Amino acid sequence: MKTVFVNPERCVGCMQCQVACAVEHSQSKNLYQAVFEVPKPRPRIYVAPGLYLNTSFPNKCRHCDPAPCMEVCPTGAITRNADLDIVVIDGNKCITCAMCAMVCPFDVIRYYESATVKLDKTVAVKCDHCIDRQRQGKVPACVEVCKVNALVFGDPNEIAKSAAGRLAKLVSVATGAIHPELPRLPATFEAWRKWGEESGKVNER
């Protein structure tokens, strides 16, 4: 299974991924027309601010295996696609019980009206990994529009290998920039005595 890998340190919070996701799941597939559609197309990826200034995190469904949402769905509305191994929701079977949202460890299931549902009702909506795009040989819409590679798509092992190599380079650069100071010996008898007392306190802990 290919997946979308998040590099949170690269995310700039531009939210282009949210816009692209909403347009991809609209009826017209066009940004300007999608604005006037009913029901309003909604994104399935959510960019939230991080703990520190100028940080953010694009959160989306991880398509877990086993998927807690799929296991608790009482109507069988949530299933796993066989050919692409993607967890999908059939809105026509959804009864909006919210059991899936309760057990989702990433809080990425929302409830909106959907143009793909025959009945006029609110149903569970989440990332479907742009399953139609993948069948056409394309990458998910959020990945395609991300200009800083905060979102990358591919085999998890290959992506992790690339990320590990990048991290190793960053650590090497950071380590090379550190210039440790040489230890200084106490200059006087009183300094030696104080140093000994402090060392004794450390040994007693």
Buried (B, 14 or more C-beta within 10 A) or exposed (E): EBBBBBBEEEBBBBBBBBBBBBBBBBEEEEEEEBEEBEBEBBBBBBBEEEEEEEEBBBBBBBBBEEBBBBEBBEEEBBBBBEEBEBBBBBBBBBEBBEBBBEBBEEEBBBBBBBEEBEEEBBBBBBBBBBBEBBEEEBBBBBBBBBEEEBBBBBEEEEBEEEEEEEEEEEEEEEEEEEEEEEEEEEEEEEEEEEEEEEEEEEEEE
